[in-house]
C-alpha cells in the first residue's frame, strides 16, 4: 500500500477518534481518565504504524 494512502488512513483514524469516538462515547462513560487513556492509545498506535512504515528493510 502506498505511503500516502496509509498516512491518509491514519489521519482518518485520528479524525474519527477525536471528533466522534472520544467526545461522544468515551468521555460520557469514563470521564477524563478514559479520554486520556484513549488519546494515549491512539497516539501510540499511530506512532507504531508510522515507524513501521518508514523503517528501512535490511538487504538480504
C-alpha angles and dihedrals in degrees: 000000000000117000094239092058091047092051090049090052091051089050090051089051090054094046092050093047098044099039102038118003101049101040097039104032112019103035098050092048104035105018127210096334092055091047092052091048092049092049091049091051093048092049092047093050091048093049090049093050094046092046092051091046095055098037112118117235117235115243113244 
